[in-house]
């Protein structure tokens, strides 16, 4: 509700991902009908989550994992209750998780099959999914930097060169988005100290009054 309120008032704080606030606000406030707008939002979110499930299933098949394992994974995707619940929940975490899963699978494909390192389709998918991972949760940049530093130590020469270029490219692209693009879209800075301290303050209040 905070994101929709910010969108309505024109105060687009970056406490929540700006892309998600703009998309959610547009679906509810600017779409001809709010119910139809939320239906569109849910459909796009469900398709994105389904894409991440399909990416995992495809990867398991390419890796020639046992049929039983692949079927069990598919059944878990289909019937684990939180999957269906989160697919219809208007929260940034669903989109973030979907793109993060896709990004990890693509990275694994690059590590296990060096032919992917020559594929522009794979490279574009890596950059796009990596960008959305960072745009939907800015703390992910630290995970990406740590991955890059560890990878430079353990990856093979060809893999190290390609992955380094891709990961640095994703970080640069995100910084451009997080800087001038965010400013042009009307994004307003949010008190990061307030956000950081909110969790320990809640924990202390519960410990004191619980």
Secondary structure, DSSP 8 states (H G I E B T S, - for coil): -HHHHHHHHT-EETTS-HHHHHHHHIIIIISSSHHHHHHHHHHHHHHHHHHHHHHHHHHHHHTT--HHHHHHHHHHHHH-HHHHHHHTS--HHHHHHHHHHHHHHHHHHHHH-GGGGG-HHHHHHHHHHHHHHHHH-TTHHHHHHHHHHHHHHHS-HHHHHHHHHHHHHHHHHHHHIIIIIHHHTTEE---HHHHHHHHHHHHHHHHHH-
